[in-house]
């Protein structure tokens, strides 16, 4: 714990189902804690706490009035007893949900899983990310986070004098974020030359057919890269010759070695926490500009803010309004952070965190949680 939080860590378990999970409410100075809910067989409390802190900065950086929080369930999201785990998790957190936290979608969870949370607690306000049939905003169909990552990439590239049209882009991850990001980047004229999934990678210096790859993913899932003609080693995407590198999969994948070898002039963090602290310093010293995760991939929180406001409303959220706001905030914030970083010779993460921290600090002072400066 530090000056920012966490304010509450709730570890829960259920003997009947074997469910184990955790909710971390990091900082609520700017509003109720909000962040996604994930399910992973390797999940631990520290991982969820790190992600909750990222949400604190993400909400503040977007200047939206929610606080940082995150929840997670330890388990295989593909297991047949997944629903039992979800229902047990919802029951165990009924004191906190929805008064202090609202379930959302993250790694391992789908719109149907959000519907299970709502059904178990009997409260429409218990979750966002619901199926469109229940009035939810179709996050995956819209690709809000990936779309926002692409918009952030374009804005950051402009700040460093890199023309996105014709620029080579390597993408680690081709899930909901990576696919939508690749599709938008292709629309903007970038040449996506490398894509990886958990099953492998496909590389073509002349550019991949993203529409074809998306069609293959709809049929073959992560095997789409193999079906396209790729290889079974996903790690190659991190070492290809590229102008822009977008890690859009897991944490800590860009380490010191990758940071030292990459040819990228720009790295945009599509995933949460994909770059180690040592790697960030190496990239900064090499002059490689990095757009932080809580700036670049915050499109999902913009959509979540709309969904939070509409939880009890009879009116559905207009997707066009959401996408316009995602584009503006991602572009404005990315450009501001890169500009400040270059002007002040600060690592981009430091410049972005200073902006976010000042907003959280002001809210904490207004609430009397800290002394006014």
Protein Blocks (a to p, Z undefined) as FASTA:
>chain_A
ZZkbcfbdcddddfknopacddddfblkloccdddddddfkbcfklmmmmmmmmmmmmmm
nopacdddddddeddfkbfklmmmmmmmmmmmmmmpcklbccdddehiafklmmmmmmmn
opaklpghiafklopacfklnommmmmmmmmmmmmmmmnopafehpacddehjdfklmmm
mmmmmmnopacfbdcdfkbccddfkopafklmmmmmmmnommlmmmnopafbfklmmmcc
cfbdcdffbghklcfklmmmpmbfbdcdfbghkbcfklmmmmmmnopacddfklmmmmmm
mmmmmmmmmmmpcbdcdfklmmmmmmmmmmmmmmmmmmmmmmnopafklmmmmmmmmmmm
mmmmmnopaccZZ
